[in-house]
């Protein structure tokens, strides 16, 4: 693969998931992560420019959304605080555990996305079996690691990371048994990217806090996990071999993905995020004299209308109007869905922060700049593919290299500041 071409492809994928994940910071939890994950998966489909992937673009977006969204159950607020302390052990522990958490996001998200890419008529993924195995893995690992062994990462918060670890082990066991090597490679690099990005992003947040600059450096950390997670997922995709699958989509397989991506996930985000109290407090925080109640009602109804309009349009364009059992999608079809999806998420972020009436949240306008950059560069970027296979020894070296990097960054961090607000201790 041409190195420059690969770099462009990785950059676009990184910006796509990075922007969506930074926006996710306003919403959080599983639904916010799922929306961002779907955007990241779609960006790779657009960069690849493969007709057979257009045919299952909605399934790919849903798989990526489900995988990245599952990690949203993990609590990491206190872990971020571990890296804001002064003792080497606590800070290093914080960085490494953020590597684990971000890695779990990427491993599951990349794994499910990769299996959907690999699934074909001749070699279909047994989804019911896989989901059952992952559910069993989550229960067994949580019970063993947390209830029996007491291996607590972030007491007294939720230890759902152990359930995600069990899902990851079950997912890889499935891929090993069924020889889904390309999906494994994709999952590994998505995990490496997500893990590095989360921990490195927290380092940037610490340095930003020390700098005294007035900027949302928590948002920088969120952009970092998304950017490097997207880069890792794209690298794993474009350096693996994928069988050519059907270039036509079965209409009967489109209904559920479209409804989940355009209605269910956005509606849950709306329901859980656009609370009256939150919006009123946000508005009064920068303008005590504003009609906070009136503006809140306006924002809530506009946000709900946008979800309904998006879902209705997507249903009509991609499911109702093409009234045929087999459908053929073009690049422009998937591109339009991608930008409508990411655009709505961006608008949601601006609405929830009320950045449309105040400039107090500068990062909100950077999202618009990112989306504009994607509009310009997405169509010009096309990835070619190479097959670099599985290289366990090199992956182990890369992992050790990352661990060493964060030992150095830990030393830098603790020497740059005194006790920071929000610092936590895991070990006394």
N, C-alpha and C positions, 0 to 999 in steps of 0.2 A: 504494500500500500504506500502511496506517495505520502511522505511525512507531513508535508504542508497540508495536504488534503485531510489527513487524519487529525491534525491539530485544529483545523477549522471545524471539523465535525465534532470533536470533543468540546470545543469552546461553545458551540451553539447548544449542545445538549446540557452543558454546565450552566449556561445562562438561563435556559428554560427551566430546569428544575430548581436552580438557585433562586430565581425570581419567585417561582411559585412557593418554594419553601419559606422564603422570607415573608411573603404574604401570609403564609400559614401561621406565622407567629401571632397574628391578630386573633386567630380562631382556635388553634390548638386541638388537642385530643385526636381521636381516630379520624373523625370526619375531615378535619383540616388537613391532616397528613395524606388522607386518601385523595382529596382533590388535587393536592400538589403532585402526588405520585402519578396520577393519571396524566397530568400535563407532561411530566418527564418521559413517560412511556411513549406518548404521542410524538414528542419531538424526535425521538430516535426513528420512529416509522417515517417521518417526513425527511429526515436526513438520509436514510437508506434509499429512498425512492425505488422501492420494490413493489411491483403490482400485487404480488401475492400477499404482501404485508398490508397493503391498503384494504384487502378483502377482510382481514381480521383486525383492523385497526381498533375497533371498539372493544373487542375482546382483549386485545393487548393493553389498551388503556385501563380496562377494568382490572386485569391481573396486576398491573403495576400499582393501581390505586389500592387494591386489596392488600398487596404485600407491604407497601410503604405505610399504609394506614394501620395495619396491625401493630406496628411499632409504636403507634400513638398511645397505647395503653401503658407504656413505660414512664415512670416518674423520674425526672432527672434534675429537678430544681435544686435539691440539696447537693447533688453531685457537682453541678456547676459551681456551687459555693465552696466545695472542697478545694478547687483550684484557685480560689481567691485568698487563701491563707498565707502563712509564712513558713510553716514547717515543710521540709522537702518531702517527707513521707506522705503527708496529707495532700499536698498539691499534686505530686506525681500520681498518687492513687486517683485523684479526681480526673486528671487527664486520661489515664489508662481506662478508667471506667466509662468515660465519655466515648473513648474508642470502641469499647465493647457495645455500648448502647447504639451509637451510630452505625457500627458494623452490623448489628442485628436488623436495623432498619433496612440497610442495603442488601444483606444476605437474603432476607425474605422477599423484599421487593424485586431484586434482580432475579432471584430463583423462580418466582412465579411468572415473571415477564419472560424469562428465558424458556421455561417449559411451554408457554403459550406460543412462542416463536417456533419451537421444535415440534409441536403437536401437528400431526398430519393424518390424512385418511388411513395411511398404512400403519402409522405408529402413533395412535392417539394417546394423550395423557388420560389416565384414569382418575378424573378429578374427585369423584366420590371417595375412592380409596385413599387418595392423597390427603384430602381434608380430614378424613377419619383418623389417619395416622398422625397428622399434625396436631389434631385435637388431643389425641391420646398422649402424644409427646409433651404437650403443654401441661397437662394434668400431672403426668408422672414426674417431670422435672421440677415443677413447682413444689410438689409434695416432698420429693426427695431433698432438693437443695434448700428449701426454705423451712418447711415444717419439720423435717427430720434432722438435717445437718445444721440448720441455722446460719447458712451463708448469706448474710444480709449485706446488700450493696449500699442501700440508702435508707437506713432506719431513721425515723419511724414511718417513712413513706411506703407506698406500695412497692412490692418486690416483683412486679409483673415481668421484669426482665427475664426471670427464670422460666416463665411460661413461654416467652418468645424464644429463649434458647432451646427449649424442648421442641418447639415448632421447627426451628432451624435444623436441628439434628434429624428430625423425621423427614424434613424436606430433602436433605442431602442423602439420607439413606434411600429414599425413593429414587433420586437421580442416579445414585451409584448402581442400584439394582437394575434399573432400566437403561443404563449406559447413556444417560443424557449428558454427555461430556461438555457440549457447547453451553448448555444451560448452567452447568456447574461452574464453568469458567466465567460466565457472565455474573453469576451470583457472587463469586469470590471477589471480583474486581469492584462490583457495586458495594460489597461489604468493606473492602479496603478503602474505597473512596469515601463512603459514608462515615466510617470510623475515624479516618484521618481528618476529614472535614469538620466533624463535630468537635474533636479535641483541639485542632488548630484554630477553629473559630472561637473557642473559649479563650485560648491564648490571646487572640486578637482583641477579644472583649476586655480581658484584664489590662492589656496594654492601652486600650482606648480609655479605660477608666482612669488609668494613671496619667494619661496625656492631658486630661482636663478639658478636652474638646466637648462641645455640646452636640452630641450625636447619639443616636440609638445604637449602641454597640452590641446590645443583645441581638438586634436585628442583623448585625454583621455576622455574628455566630450562626444564626439561622441560615443566612445566605451561604455561608461557608459549607455547611453540611449538605445543602442542596446542590451547590456548584460541584463540589468534589464527588458527591454521590452520583450526579448526572454524568460527570466525566468518566467515573469508574464503570457505570452501567453502559455507556456508549463504547468505551474501550473494550469491554468484555464482549459486546455485541459485534463490533466491526473486526475483531481479531479472532473470530470463531466461524466455523462453517455451518451453514444452515440449509437444510433441504428446501427446495422449491415446492411450495404447497399450492392449493387451489387459488386461482386469481379471481374467482367469483365468490361472493358471500351468500350464504343461505339466509334468506329473509327471516326464516323462523328462529334463527340464532341471534338476531339483532335486537329484538324487543327488550329483553332483560338488560343487556349492557347499556343501551341508550337511556332507558328509564333510570337506572342506577346512577349513571354518570351525569345526567342532565337534570334530574328531578330529586332523587332520594338524597344523594350526598349534598348538593347545594341547599336543599330544604332543611336538612338536619343542621347544617352550618348556620342557616338563618335562624332556626328555632333556638339553637343553643347560644348564639352570639349576640343577636340584636335585641338584647334585653333593655327594657325601659330604663331601669336604674343605671345601667352601664352607660347608655347614651346620654342620659341627663347629666350624670356626673362628668362625662367627657366635655360636654358643651359648657357647663358651668365652670369647668376648670380653666378655660381660656377666655370666657366671656360671661361673667356673673349676671349681666343685664339682659342676655339673650332670652328669647322665648324657647327655653330648653324643651318644654313639653311639646310644643307645636312642631319644632324641628325634629324631635324624636319620632313623632307619629309619621311625619313625612318620610323620614329615612326608612322606617320599618316597612311602610307600604311600598315605597319604590323598590326596596331590596326584594320583597316578596314578588312583586310584579315582574321583575327582571328574571327571577328563577322560572316562573311560570311561562314567560315569553320564550326563554331559551329552550326549555323542555318542549314546548309546543312546536317551535320552529324545527328543532332537531328531529322530532317525531315525524313531522310532515315531510321534511326534506329527505331524510335517510330511511324512513320506514313506510310511510303511507303513500307518498307520491310515486315512488318506483314500484308499482304494483306488479311484481314478478317474483317467482320463487327464487331466482338467482340474480344477484345484483353485482354490477361492476362499478367500483369506485375509482375516481381519478385523484391525482395528487391534489388538485384544487378543492375537491370535496373534503379531504382530510385536513388540508391546510385551513380551510374556513372554519371547520369545527374546532381545530386547535386554538385559533385566535379568538373565536367566540368564547371558548371555555376559559382560556387564560385572561381574556379581557374582562369577563364577568368577575373572575376572582380578584382582579386588580380593582375594579369598581367597588366590589364589596369591601376591600381594604380601605379605600378612600372614604366610603360611606361610614364604616364602623369607627374610623378615627376622626370623622368630621373634617378631614383635610380639605374638603371642598369649600369650607368657609374660614379656614385658618391655615397659616403656613407653619404651624408649630411642629409639624411632623414632616421634616424635609425628605426623609427616606421614601415617603409615599410617591413623590414625583420621580424618584429614581426608578421606581417600578415601571412607570410610563416610559421612561427613557429605555429601559431594558426591552420592553415589548416592542417599541419602535425599532430598536436595533435588530430584533428577531425578524420583524417584517422585512427589513432590508436584506438581511443575510441568509435567512432560512432557505429560500428558493435557490440561491446561488451555491449552496453547499450540498455536495453529494459524496457520500462515503463509498469507497470501494472496500472489499473484504479480503482478509487473509486468514489463514488457519494456523494459529500458533499453538494449539493444543493445550494439554495440561502439563504444567511444570511445577510439581510440588516443592522441589528443593528451592527453586527461585522464589516461589511465593513465601516460603518460610524465611528466606533471607530478607525479603522485602518487609515482612512483618517484624523481624528483629530490628531492621533499620528504622522502622517507624517508632518502635519502642525506645530506641536509642535517641532518636530525634526529640522525643518528648521528655527524656531525661535532661537534655540540654535546655529545652524550652522551660522546664521546671526551674532549673538553676537561674535562668534569665529572669523569669517571672518573680521569684521570691527576692531577688536582689534589686528589683526595680521599684518596690513600694513597701509601705507599712501595711498595717491591717486594713483591709478594704471592707466597705459595707457589704453585708451579705455573705461574709466568709463563714464557712462551716468547718468543723473538725470531725473526722471519722475516727481518728486514733488520738488518744491522750498521751 
